[in-house]
Amino acid sequence: MPRVLAYPAPPLTAGRIVLRPWQEGDLVVVAEASRDPYIPQITTVPAPYSDEAGLAWIARQGERVAAGVGLPFCVADAATDRARGFCALWLDERHRARARCGYWLAPSARGHGLAVTALTLVADWAFASCGIVRLELLIEPQNAASRRVAERAGFVPAAGMRELHGRALSRFVRAAPHRKVWRPAVPGRV
Ligand SMILES: CC(C)(COP(=O)(O)OP(=O)(O)OC[C@H]1O[C@@H](n2cnc3c(N)ncnc32)[C@H](O)[C@@H]1OP(=O)(O)O)[C@@H](O)C(=O)NCCC(=O)NCCS
């Protein structure tokens, strides 16, 4: 099971999006995200924004990959390659086969189901190719849009809350598909 993940090649893609590494040309979406009232509160997206801080944020995404923390994908338009948001797979340091996802979209990209598509792509790939057996999302109870995204991507609410940076967060989980191979109880008889 790999502990340092690499971006899949060819990149994950479905519908209108492709998931690829962050690059300096994505600064515009970081600037838009920094003006969102919520994203800077729950991420390291800089607010107030400056090009220098935005470029440092993009550089940090590459550093996280190199450090083996996980894979922060840029959610980009499949036709134009324009960056529209973020969807990450963060490995759990203590449990080799567990990981957490996080996501945001620029306000101008919302309302088209892109987050569901991105999260589903990342989850399916993590289960199929990264040895992950359980994924977790941490969502503020009042974040109705994110809860809906989680449910549509196959996550279900789990018991217990988590506290992160002083916020009480609800847990949503999705397990890897069960790959049980059916065999007859008595060989040769069905
Ligand atoms: C969460 C987020 C990625 C969702 O973006 P999106 O995929 O474009 O979401 P949509 O606008 O398509 O809404 C997703 C679903 O939630 C519903 N929804 C949206 N806002 C809602 C609200 N305030 N109350 C109830 N439902 C809401 C939509 O109707 C949609 O439901 P449907 O799929 O049944 O039609 C986006 O809102 C965002 O980036 N928010 C800020 C960052 C954030 O919260 N990230 C997640 C942290 S856990």
The ligand as a Gaussian input file, in Angstrom:
#p B3LYP/6-31G(d) Opt

LIG

0 1
 C      -19.930000      22.614000      -0.364000
 C      -19.778000      23.086000      -1.803000
 C      -18.483000      22.500000      -2.386000
 C      -20.959000      22.582000      -2.608000
 O      -20.897000      23.141000      -3.903000
 P      -21.795000      22.529000      -5.101000
 O      -21.393000      21.133000      -5.354000
 O      -21.776000      23.450000      -6.234000
 O      -23.151000      22.460000      -4.378000
 P      -24.568000      22.696000      -4.999000
 O      -24.853000      24.143000      -5.065000
 O      -24.700000      21.884000      -6.254000
 O      -25.442000      22.043000      -3.844000
 C      -25.277000      20.690000      -3.497000
 C      -26.598000      20.215000      -2.943000
 O      -26.851000      20.917000      -1.704000
 C      -28.073000      21.616000      -1.803000
 N      -27.904000      22.872000      -1.091000
 C      -27.110000      23.897000      -1.438000
 N      -27.220000      24.881000      -0.508000
 C      -28.121000      24.440000       0.407000
 C      -28.671000      24.985000       1.586000
 N      -28.286000      26.183000       2.030000
 N      -29.575000      24.257000       2.273000
 C      -29.935000      23.028000       1.846000
 N      -29.437000      22.441000       0.736000
 C      -28.550000      23.148000       0.030000
 C      -28.318000      21.803000      -3.282000
 O      -29.696000      21.958000      -3.560000
 C      -27.767000      20.533000      -3.839000
 O      -28.690000      19.506000      -3.619000
 P      -29.107000      18.519000      -4.824000
 O      -27.823000      17.830000      -5.232000
 O      -30.085000      17.609000      -4.214000
 O      -29.658000      19.391000      -5.894000
 C      -19.727000      24.637000      -1.898000
 O      -20.903000      25.150000      -1.350000
 C      -18.531000      25.232000      -1.179000
 O      -17.436000      25.273000      -1.715000
 N      -18.769000      25.745000       0.045000
 C      -17.687000      26.367000       0.834000
 C      -16.636000      25.372000       1.285000
 C      -17.234000      24.187000       1.986000
 O      -18.234000      24.270000       2.702000
 N      -16.572000      23.030000       1.785000
 C      -16.965000      21.798000       2.430000
 C      -16.392000      21.739000       3.810000
 S      -16.884000      20.268000       4.648000

